[in-house]
Amino acid sequence: MSTKRTAGREAWTQHGWWTAHRWLIARRVVQFGFMVLFVTGPWFGVWIAKGTLASSLTLGVLPLTDPLIVLQSIAARHIPEFTAMLGAAIVLVAYLVLGGRLYCSWVCPINPVTDLAAWTRHRLGIETDWKVKPQARLWILGAILLTAALTSTIAFEFVNPITTLHRAILFGASWGLVSVLAIVLLDVFVAKNGWCGHICPVGAFYGLLNHTALIKVSAKGRVRCDDCMDCYAVCPEMHVIAPALKGEKTGAGPIIRSVDCTACGRCIDVCPERVFAFTHRFDQRADAASVDATSPHPKPLKAA
Amino acid sequence: MAEASKTEGKGFDPKRRKALQDLAKHAAGAAVTAAALSGVAQQSRALPVTALRPPGALPEPAFLSACVRCGLCVEACPYKTLKLAEFGDGAPVGTPYFIARNIPCEMCDDIPCVKACPTGALAKSLTQIYKATMGTASLVGRETCLNMLGLRCDVCYRVCPAIDKAITLERTHNARTAKHAVFEPFVHADACTGCGKCEKSCVLEEAAIKVLPVILARGKGGAHYRLGWEEKRKAGHELVPGIVDLPDRMPEIPTGEVPK
């Protein structure tokens, strides 16, 4: 108890800082990059992507629209025009192929906020947890679509913290950021990964697009797992790990199959045994038990 | 599995009980979410009278089902007229609007805001900016307007992009001086786009001419009203032929008994 294990510290000492953080850094760079695409226009007059995450036009040719917002609009009995429909179709197909919840980890501007909240919660040692099941968000997704139909408005956009934050960054801060603050407080003090992992209907929607995801994390080195629990500590959807990591007993493959996995890659970073790796969904290869598997700590693999 | 758990008899199944409880819990949570969100949506529906929608905007209830609040129209506006509403602005959060008194609509010929809209919340059927109805100007300050006081300000008339169509100066008698004229700025609603140039340029501390939502500015007659003279013109003849023309009664001095 006195010396609490910090997830990722062992990987850092064994493999170096870069190896223990590279996917985290990559993710922050991509998130920042998506923000830059939108921000250069309103801030500096250099237009790359116009609009916001709700709907945008990149370089004057590529329309992209959030399919969930289009779905709400249809539920509210408006049939959006061709541009929005095309934009939604492009986004839909891209996420269906690559993996819907990549949006959560690699694009959504709320992700760095909730990551910060999770980190704060960990540093403050807050253990209280509000028991909400991860499937609650599917009900909330249903609720917002129902509300759109009942009120004939895209009702969730009155409160959606994701688009509120995005608009605030592009067009100036607003009182709407209170909803972002509410998420931080929820995640720090009330429920671990409360927003992204249990409530967010946008994440729930993109989870539905995750069933055919090509990009997957594999626990291909699961024979080396020494149960340090670091991956569980950092995973925002920790129930996704065990079926793959402990799949040898049940005959399951090493691919993390749960649609809740956001493919953030943090487990890859923090694992001192280098168990996890990004791969594609058809890759069923798993490392064979190494010759020195009998020793409690196999020789660390040198980072390439 | 079900058989194993049915040990307590009477068909009590703890797993089924738990599943039903979970179902009830989630359904209740979803219902509360929907109710709270509906409340927010209903509260946020109203648009303040000073907030005007961009040209081509669908009528207000439909607009909120179509606008995805992406800001493309705002970014397309070359005059920074349009703003996305923030909390506290009064207009539904994230939707585009403008305040005529701050920055009016410059009525671009190519209507870039409408072109930028991906959803049809700003209808592409608006191709000529002079057909826009963002609102209707209304001379609300009839007692403060300098022209109405008998002076010659004329600014609202001069700046009107549809001068002599949307605003004319109507000459009437100046009862105060009894020898001058009053040039009343008169708005013709059918030609007014609601751009707000008149409201923006009104020289008074608080504008005497204001752009109001169409319905507030124009009023609306009953759907069943028929104007006799128009129906007559359309039909080309009297609608009720052979109408009896009763003799007009003239005032006359009563005779006979004077009531006590």
Interface residues (C-beta under 8 A of the other chain):
Chain A: G41 P42 W47 K50 G51 T52 A54 S55 S56 L57 P63 T65 D66 I69 V70 S73 A76 R77 H78 I79 P80 E81 T83 A84 G87 K133 Q135 A136 W139 I140 G142 A143 I144 L146 T147 A148 L150 T151 S152 T153 I154 A155 F156 E157 F158 V159 T163 T164 R167 L170 F171 G172 S174 W175 G176 V178
Chain B: D22 H26 A27 G29 A30 A31 T33 A34 L37 S38 V40 A41 Q42 S44 R45 P61 A62 L64 S65 A66 C67 V68 R69 C70 G71 L72 V74 E75 A76 K83 L84 E86 F87 G88 P92 V93 G94 A116 C117 P118 T119 G120 A121 K124
